[in-house]
Amino acid sequence: MSGEGGAPPEVLPEAADLLAAFWALAWDRPIGFGGCGGISFSAIERYATALGLAGDELWAFERAIRAADGEWLRWANGKDGKPQNVASRPMSPALFDAVFGG
């Protein structure tokens, strides 16, 4: 999720509020052993309602958040649908015992 050379992508000024809403809503996602899940509709609806959005504006807001969330999930869970490897070494019985006192 970066631009050229690893720099953050440029955000259009018109999208700044949507991006701020996306990052605020990102805290309301399920995270499990299989990776991250999507932001729930109820969280998006509550946030939109708090902003005073209703009708078509609410649905446009929901589509925009879902689009951003889809891209973030693709990145967070690995581009091939597999979770990114966050460990420098794969878990082995010996490593498990060392970490959890086996």
N, C-alpha and C positions, 0 to 999 in steps of 0.2 A: 504494500500500500504506500508506495512512494513514487515520486516523479523520477526524472532523469538523475542519475548519479546518486540515488538514495535520498535525495532531498524530498521533503514533504510536497505533495502535489499542490499546485496553486488552487485556491478556492475562490470562486467568483463571489464578489460582495453580495450578490442577490441570494446566494446559497448559505451565507454565514449563519442565519437563524435556523435553517433546517439542519445544518451540521451540528450546531449547538444542541438542538433538540435530540438528534441522533445520539450524541455522546451522553446526554443526560439519561436517555432511555436505555443505553447500553448496560447500565447497572441492573436493569430489570430483565435479565436473560437467564435461562437455566444453563448451568454448567455441570457436566457429568463426566464420567470416565470415557465416554465416547466422543467428547469434544463439547463445543458450545452449541446451544440451541438458539433459535430465533427469538426476537423480542415479541412478547405476547400482544395480541390485539387489544386486550383490556388495558395494558399499560399505555399503548399508543393512543387509545380512545380517551383515557383519563388525562393524558398530557394535552391532547388536542382540545378537550373540553375546558381544561384550565386556561388554555390560550384563547378561549372564546370561539373556537372553530366549530362549525356545524354543517350538515348537509354536504354539498359538493366540496367545500374547503376541507372538511374532515377527511373525506375519501381521498382527495389529492394529497393531503399530508400523510395519510396512511400509506399510499403508494410510494411516495418519496422515501419515507422511512424504511419501508420494505426493500426498496431498491438498494439503498445504502447498506442495510443490514445483510442483504444477500451477498453483496461484494465483500463485506467484512467477514461474514461466515466462511466464504470461499477461501479467504486468506487465512483466517484463524484455524480452520479445520484442515488446511492443506488443499492445494489446488486439485489434487486427484481424489478428493473426498476422504482421504485418510488424515487423521490428526497429525499436526506437525510434531516432529520429534523434539521434545524440549529437554531431553537428558543428553549429556555427553556420552553416556554409556547405557546400553540397554540393561533393563532389570534382569538380574540373574539371581539364583538362589543365594549365592554368597553375598551379593550386594544387598539383597533383601534382609538377610540376617545381620549384616553390618549396620544397616540403617535402623532396623526395628528390633534389634537385640535377640537374635534367634539362638 
